[in-house]
Amino acid sequence: MSKRKIVVALGGNAILSENASAEAQQAALQETAKHLVEIIKQGDELIISHGNGPQVGNLLLQQQAADSTSNPAMPLDTCVAMTQGSIGYWLQNALENACMSSNIEKSIISVITQVVVDSDDEAFIHPTKPIGPFLSQMEAHKQMLLTDATYKEDAGRGWRKVVPSPKPVSIQEYPIIDRLVEQGVVTISVGGGGIPVIQKDNELIGIEAVIDKDFASQKLAELVKADLLIILTGVDNVYVNYNQPNQKALKEVTTTELYQYIQEHQFAQGSMLPKIEAAIAFVENSLSGKAVITSLENLSKLATEQVGTLITKG
């Protein structure tokens, strides 16, 4: 089999479960690295992306708790960069150790990645992504007056700040990432969906927004002309009629068929639907690229058998 260029998108919840300590997250990534090293063993070139939802949420809580005139809280784009650095370090270290344990010589590097978004994206008019701590209605209204931010009531649990979640237009560092991969270097990039930036007067300016990790991974896979985009989730397959008596696992499906399932509202908003939409976008915007949605546990099997849900152009 010829060498393939593969983008693997890890979820932030796969890194952090109930225990938010650095040690627990590092332990989780050590297990993740054991699966990722199997792709390296089969000779494919690997680009890894990851989520950061739980991690950046916890960091925002820490920032707010320590906020003062002498020690001001960092803005959201900087917090995304901070989690890119910490998770990238943990994953890079875990993968290096996994390679050494398997007697594999492989260079691995984390790339702090800026993702360009359109300042005219409708997401900036209608912010929907909740971040940070829960507040009372009184506290939320006070913050809205002080900061001009938007707060919304969240499922009866309190009020939370909401920020835009625009679609990625480009990846600023993708040419560097592509060159590294061509040289055989495993790269960890677009962490947490990337640091959101807009172009203004020939400058890149960080903004307060959150980019969906799966769409950022799709855009990166498209730009580097990946052969395969693997989106990892908590289940082995995509299902229709999920959790119903007539539940059906999709083994191989075309983008045309997925469009029909979307029209039938088969996939949950904010859960499986973004993964489906990202997979469709990659497959349809590449010449021969395919996508797979499956669980981390299935990752090492992909070299020898058909597992998960394979998505092809319809």
Buried (B, 14 or more C-beta within 10 A) or exposed (E): EEEBBBBBBBBBBBBBEEEEEEEBBBBBBBEBBBBBBBBBBBEBBBBBBBBBBBBBBBBBEEBEEEEEEEEEBBEBBEBBBBBBEBBBBBBBBBBBBBBEEEEEEBEBBBBBBBBBBBBEBEBBEEBEBBBBBBBEEEBBEEBBEEEEBBBEEBEEEBBBBBBBBBBBBBBBBBEBBBEBBEEEBBBBBBBBBBBBBBBEEEEEEBBBBBBBBBBBBBBBBBBBEBBBBBBBBEBBBBBBEBEEEEEEEBEEBBBEBBEEBBEEEBBEEEEBBBBBBBBBBBBBBBEEBBBBBBBBEBBBBBBEEEBBBBBBBB
